[in-house]
Amino acid sequence: MGVCGLRYRRSVALVDVPVALLGYGTVGSAVDRLLREQAADIERATGHRLRVVRALVRDAKGARHGDAPLTADFAEIRDDPEVAVVAEVMGGLDPAGNYVLELLRAGKPVVTANKQLVARRGAELFAAAAASGVQLRFEASVCAAIPVIKVLREALVVSNVHRVLGIVNGTTNFVLTEMERGASYDEALAEAQRLGFAEADPTEDVSGRDAAAKMAILATVAFGCRVTPDDVACEGLERVQPEDVAAAREMDMVVRLVGAATLTDGQVDVRVRPALVDRRHPLASVEGAFNAVMLQGDAIREITLEGPGAGGLETASAVVADLIAVVGTTGTGFLQNDACWRELPRLPEGEVSSPFYVRVQVADRPGVLALVALRLAAQGISIARLVQHQAERNATLHIVTHEAPAGRLRDALAEIDALQETREQASALPVISDRGVAELGWR
Amino acid sequence: MGVCGLRYRRSVALVDVPVALLGYGTVGSAVDRLLREQAADIERATGHRLRVVRALVRDAKGARHGDAPLTADFAEIRDDPEVAVVAEVMGGLDPAGNYVLELLRAGKPVVTANKQLVARRGAELFAAAAASGVQLRFEASVCAAIPVIKVLREALVVSNVHRVLGIVNGTTNFVLTEMERGASYDEALAEAQRLGFAEADPTEDVSGRDAAAKMAILATVAFGCRVTPDDVACEGLERVQPEDVAAAREMDMVVRLVGAATLTDGQVDVRVRPALVDRRHPLASVEGAFNAVMLQGDAIREITLEGPGAGGLETASAVVADLIAVVGTTGTGFLQNDACWRELPRLPEGEVSSPFYVRVQVADRPGVLALVALRLAAQGISIARLVQHQAERNATLHIVTHEAPAGRLRDALAEIDALQETREQASALPVISDRGVAELGWR
């Protein structure tokens, strides 16, 4: 196509951008309000006036004063040639998924805040967007206003991001930081519910499944391959005991529910599980309901983004930023290609390598520690740190190993569990302390 | 102008984007290399092939094998209609400044990594870019690969960012974290020099002036008004004593060189100075030569970005991301307007309010603390925390006050200095602990 011209005329008149919303609940109405209240800022920055011309709701008769024009008929949005871009803020897989697909196929760019939809049907939607030559943006689907998708897709194009570590669920992070302060799991969860950080049924959060959906999206974008929530090995807070939190503190670490996506030798591993995080690691300072995502790559070493990972206004602000970005990046094809362009094999579970924290209760007798250490050594695993707590006739060993493949640790733990002296099955959590690059500085 | 069409054709052929470089040193040659080595990633993401067609150097005869075509004649780049975008990576104010201005006036988009240039002549350059309808991007001018400019300008358009807090100088942060571990200032600086984190003449860094230039850029972008390095009240590490670092640790805080830009009631205050930072604040966990910037705004509460704030490859990766963004956001006018669009008055120095840490050496006699407390109380300043250290006949009081205007604190300190019992002039540093929002969670 030869030389492209990157000069353009400054428009005197504002460009009018009619926006439609699918859904007009907390997020949808906040998007409408932000577009109106911040119109001057948006116009100044972009030269465009974005205004909501229609919002899809279940019952259009329930409109209140000040609402955008409502409709209950999706076709009115899909078939309206005036609508330039659509924000999907209704949530759920059905009918949102087919609506988004139909819009993309009809050539309308879409912005979505729908985590489950992007996590489950992202590959299909990206392909539809690419085929139609329109954008699908989804910043708000992961960590609300923390612009991690934008940074991954636009700022780190040449950085070969090979690892994404994230605290991407505020509820569990709140519970864990409360436990750090001495609360029991039940007390911490009740407090989270009282403050509105946890649902009445907290299963989706505490099981790690909410984090798994977010990590699936982040891995898909970071590595360019399809990762669905079903591909994410997932463990919630079930096995975390107050004594783990206390032992972590003794060793200057904290317990966090960490999502980790890793690309190693062309193989992908994505998992969510509680981990012990070194106090000096940036993820250790993420407190309460906040989220953080650390991106590690060749040219950038590591960049961490931290902020509130949920909230209606925060989510709406990410949706508005995406709407503005759709307006601002159309025309020359930036990001028009399929974000999910390759197939990559999974890294076999047993080959995932990290240091581990192991807790095991044994008979408090001389020589038992040696027996445990021998079982680890037989698998090539060495002990980096140890804390031992005595209680009556038993002792609980809190061990941090050097880096080891998960499969070898599993084999060692099976042998430890089989020891006559073992009183309670050994439990293991990964340890995150790879802060090396930060300490090396920057030159 | 009516309805805009946001649909575009997926191009079959790649768009060729000839790039010119001003400068071909560490950063320039790394940009060239990244564009070549990562061409496949860039093409896949953007549909564009960026290639360096010319690089300006002082002596074009010094070209080595594999270099881009070199020239010593700026006009060859400015007047070449084929050159679509130019990256200025030569540094310095002169001649870089006039080169960039000429390029913008000639209608060529420019990406610059030049901190001093953007800080000193940003307003003029932004206006020239807007008048010509071309982009000026400058991500690499602040904190290298940490995409704070992109996030401010593109993700937070509707967020009314009213405060920017930053650790934006790696050298001083390295020195301070070494002092935390017990090193003296001289030892820490020597170690920084040995590791290559500090120049042989470290004045620019330890005086805070490097940080002041970065804060001027961040304030300009965040608030849309002109702030130059001369507008930034600046203090370096001169007054920081090991006993301040030790007292901070006792009070669960750390000493950091913090840049703070604040917009209060339409008035702007930008300053760089050592501050005591609460351990639980995200800036407290920034260690070694790393940088971090916290953005506080209405719709996002606070977002913190952390990463390596310098380095040749990191800087080059930010330049490449900007080149890609210029290609990707041209055509419909995103960011074509002047980033620096309003004049705002300065907040009078004495009205800047924060909690303060005060160190004062007094005679170790009963009643002296009361005398000091009375002088503070007379200015309406109350004491939040106190640590007292005795040595021979003197005592050093380490006081943390509740929030107070700087002017009132200054008046109180003048009275304390005038006390007969005061042995050594009182020294004050601001305290940063406003982490409230994080603890409130996200709903």
Chai-1 contact restraints between the chains, C-beta under 6 A:
chainA,res_idxA,chainB,res_idxB,connection_type,confidence,min_distance_angstrom,max_distance_angstrom,comment,restraint_id
A,M1,B,A13,contact,1.0,0.0,6.0,A-B,restraint_1
A,M1,B,V15,contact,1.0,0.0,6.0,A-B,restraint_2
A,V3,B,E82,contact,1.0,0.0,6.0,A-B,restraint_3
A,C4,B,V15,contact,1.0,0.0,6.0,A-B,restraint_4
A,L6,B,A84,contact,1.0,0.0,6.0,A-B,restraint_5
A,L6,B,V85,contact,1.0,0.0,6.0,A-B,restraint_6
A,L6,B,P109,contact,1.0,0.0,6.0,A-B,restraint_7
A,L6,B,T330,contact,1.0,0.0,6.0,A-B,restraint_8
A,R7,B,G107,contact,1.0,0.0,6.0,A-B,restraint_9
A,R7,B,V134,contact,1.0,0.0,6.0,A-B,restraint_10
A,Y8,B,G133,contact,1.0,0.0,6.0,A-B,restraint_11
A,Y8,B,T330,contact,1.0,0.0,6.0,A-B,restraint_12
A,Y8,B,G331,contact,1.0,0.0,6.0,A-B,restraint_13
A,R9,B,G133,contact,1.0,0.0,6.0,A-B,restraint_14
A,R10,B,G133,contact,1.0,0.0,6.0,A-B,restraint_15
A,R10,B,Q336,contact,1.0,0.0,6.0,A-B,restraint_16
A,S11,B,G333,contact,1.0,0.0,6.0,A-B,restraint_17
A,A13,B,M1,contact,1.0,0.0,6.0,A-B,restraint_18
A,V15,B,M1,contact,1.0,0.0,6.0,A-B,restraint_19
A,V15,B,C4,contact,1.0,0.0,6.0,A-B,restraint_20
A,V17,B,C4,contact,1.0,0.0,6.0,A-B,restraint_21
A,L34,B,V158,contact,1.0,0.0,6.0,A-B,restraint_22
A,Q38,B,V158,contact,1.0,0.0,6.0,A-B,restraint_23
A,D41,B,V157,contact,1.0,0.0,6.0,A-B,restraint_24
A,R44,B,N337,contact,1.0,0.0,6.0,A-B,restraint_25
A,A45,B,V157,contact,1.0,0.0,6.0,A-B,restraint_26
A,T46,B,F334,contact,1.0,0.0,6.0,A-B,restraint_27
A,G47,B,G333,contact,1.0,0.0,6.0,A-B,restraint_28
A,E82,B,V3,contact,1.0,0.0,6.0,A-B,restraint_29
A,A84,B,C4,contact,1.0,0.0,6.0,A-B,restraint_30
A,A84,B,L6,contact,1.0,0.0,6.0,A-B,restraint_31
A,V85,B,L6,contact,1.0,0.0,6.0,A-B,restraint_32
A,G107,B,R7,contact,1.0,0.0,6.0,A-B,restraint_33
A,P109,B,L6,contact,1.0,0.0,6.0,A-B,restraint_34
A,G133,B,Y8,contact,1.0,0.0,6.0,A-B,restraint_35
A,G133,B,R9,contact,1.0,0.0,6.0,A-B,restraint_36
A,G133,B,R10,contact,1.0,0.0,6.0,A-B,restraint_37
A,V134,B,R7,contact,1.0,0.0,6.0,A-B,restraint_38
A,A145,B,I300,contact,1.0,0.0,6.0,A-B,restraint_39
A,I146,B,I303,contact,1.0,0.0,6.0,A-B,restraint_40
A,P147,B,V151,contact,1.0,0.0,6.0,A-B,restraint_41
A,P147,B,A155,contact,1.0,0.0,6.0,A-B,restraint_42
A,K150,B,A155,contact,1.0,0.0,6.0,A-B,restraint_43
A,V151,B,P147,contact,1.0,0.0,6.0,A-B,restraint_44
A,A155,B,P147,contact,1.0,0.0,6.0,A-B,restraint_45
A,A155,B,K150,contact,1.0,0.0,6.0,A-B,restraint_46
A,A155,B,A321,contact,1.0,0.0,6.0,A-B,restraint_47
A,V157,B,A45,contact,1.0,0.0,6.0,A-B,restraint_48
A,V157,B,I324,contact,1.0,0.0,6.0,A-B,restraint_49
A,V158,B,L34,contact,1.0,0.0,6.0,A-B,restraint_50
A,V158,B,Q38,contact,1.0,0.0,6.0,A-B,restraint_51
A,V158,B,S317,contact,1.0,0.0,6.0,A-B,restraint_52
A,V158,B,V320,contact,1.0,0.0,6.0,A-B,restraint_53
A,S159,B,S317,contact,1.0,0.0,6.0,A-B,restraint_54
A,G170,B,W442,contact,1.0,0.0,6.0,A-B,restraint_55
A,L195,B,G441,contact,1.0,0.0,6.0,A-B,restraint_56
A,G196,B,R443,contact,1.0,0.0,6.0,A-B,restraint_57
A,F197,B,G441,contact,1.0,0.0,6.0,A-B,restraint_58
A,P282,B,S285,contact,1.0,0.0,6.0,A-B,restraint_59
A,P282,B,E306,contact,1.0,0.0,6.0,A-B,restraint_60
A,S285,B,P282,contact,1.0,0.0,6.0,A-B,restraint_61
A,S285,B,S285,contact,1.0,0.0,6.0,A-B,restraint_62
A,E287,B,A438,contact,1.0,0.0,6.0,A-B,restraint_63
A,G288,B,A438,contact,1.0,0.0,6.0,A-B,restraint_64
A,G288,B,E439,contact,1.0,0.0,6.0,A-B,restraint_65
A,G288,B,G441,contact,1.0,0.0,6.0,A-B,restraint_66
A,A289,B,G441,contact,1.0,0.0,6.0,A-B,restraint_67
A,A289,B,W442,contact,1.0,0.0,6.0,A-B,restraint_68
A,F290,B,A438,contact,1.0,0.0,6.0,A-B,restraint_69
A,A299,B,L313,contact,1.0,0.0,6.0,A-B,restraint_70
A,A299,B,S317,contact,1.0,0.0,6.0,A-B,restraint_71
A,I300,B,A145,contact,1.0,0.0,6.0,A-B,restraint_72
A,I300,B,E314,contact,1.0,0.0,6.0,A-B,restraint_73
A,I300,B,S317,contact,1.0,0.0,6.0,A-B,restraint_74
A,R301,B,P308,contact,1.0,0.0,6.0,A-B,restraint_75
A,I303,B,I146,contact,1.0,0.0,6.0,A-B,restraint_76
A,I303,B,G307,contact,1.0,0.0,6.0,A-B,restraint_77
A,T304,B,E306,contact,1.0,0.0,6.0,A-B,restraint_78
A,L305,B,L305,contact,1.0,0.0,6.0,A-B,restraint_79
A,E306,B,P282,contact,1.0,0.0,6.0,A-B,restraint_80
A,E306,B,T304,contact,1.0,0.0,6.0,A-B,restraint_81
A,G307,B,I303,contact,1.0,0.0,6.0,A-B,restraint_82
A,P308,B,R301,contact,1.0,0.0,6.0,A-B,restraint_83
A,P308,B,W442,contact,1.0,0.0,6.0,A-B,restraint_84
A,A310,B,W442,contact,1.0,0.0,6.0,A-B,restraint_85
A,G311,B,W442,contact,1.0,0.0,6.0,A-B,restraint_86
A,L313,B,A299,contact,1.0,0.0,6.0,A-B,restraint_87
A,E314,B,I300,contact,1.0,0.0,6.0,A-B,restraint_88
A,S317,B,V158,contact,1.0,0.0,6.0,A-B,restraint_89
A,S317,B,S159,contact,1.0,0.0,6.0,A-B,restraint_90
A,S317,B,A299,contact,1.0,0.0,6.0,A-B,restraint_91
A,S317,B,I300,contact,1.0,0.0,6.0,A-B,restraint_92
A,V320,B,V158,contact,1.0,0.0,6.0,A-B,restraint_93
A,A321,B,A155,contact,1.0,0.0,6.0,A-B,restraint_94
A,I324,B,V157,contact,1.0,0.0,6.0,A-B,restraint_95
A,G328,B,T329,contact,1.0,0.0,6.0,A-B,restraint_96
A,G328,B,F334,contact,1.0,0.0,6.0,A-B,restraint_97
A,T329,B,G328,contact,1.0,0.0,6.0,A-B,restraint_98
A,T329,B,T329,contact,1.0,0.0,6.0,A-B,restraint_99
A,T330,B,L6,contact,1.0,0.0,6.0,A-B,restraint_100
A,T330,B,Y8,contact,1.0,0.0,6.0,A-B,restraint_101
A,T330,B,T332,contact,1.0,0.0,6.0,A-B,restraint_102
A,G331,B,Y8,contact,1.0,0.0,6.0,A-B,restraint_103
A,G331,B,G331,contact,1.0,0.0,6.0,A-B,restraint_104
A,G331,B,T332,contact,1.0,0.0,6.0,A-B,restraint_105
A,T332,B,T330,contact,1.0,0.0,6.0,A-B,restraint_106
A,T332,B,G331,contact,1.0,0.0,6.0,A-B,restraint_107
A,G333,B,S11,contact,1.0,0.0,6.0,A-B,restraint_108
A,G333,B,G47,contact,1.0,0.0,6.0,A-B,restraint_109
A,F334,B,T46,contact,1.0,0.0,6.0,A-B,restraint_110
A,F334,B,G328,contact,1.0,0.0,6.0,A-B,restraint_111
A,Q336,B,R10,contact,1.0,0.0,6.0,A-B,restraint_112
A,N337,B,R44,contact,1.0,0.0,6.0,A-B,restraint_113
A,A438,B,E287,contact,1.0,0.0,6.0,A-B,restraint_114
A,A438,B,G288,contact,1.0,0.0,6.0,A-B,restraint_115
A,A438,B,F290,contact,1.0,0.0,6.0,A-B,restraint_116
A,E439,B,G288,contact,1.0,0.0,6.0,A-B,restraint_117
A,G441,B,L195,contact,1.0,0.0,6.0,A-B,restraint_118
A,G441,B,F197,contact,1.0,0.0,6.0,A-B,restraint_119
A,G441,B,G288,contact,1.0,0.0,6.0,A-B,restraint_120
A,G441,B,A289,contact,1.0,0.0,6.0,A-B,restraint_121
A,W442,B,G170,contact,1.0,0.0,6.0,A-B,restraint_122
A,W442,B,A289,contact,1.0,0.0,6.0,A-B,restraint_123
A,W442,B,P308,contact,1.0,0.0,6.0,A-B,restraint_124
A,W442,B,A310,contact,1.0,0.0,6.0,A-B,restraint_125
A,W442,B,G311,contact,1.0,0.0,6.0,A-B,restraint_126
A,R443,B,G196,contact,1.0,0.0,6.0,A-B,restraint_127
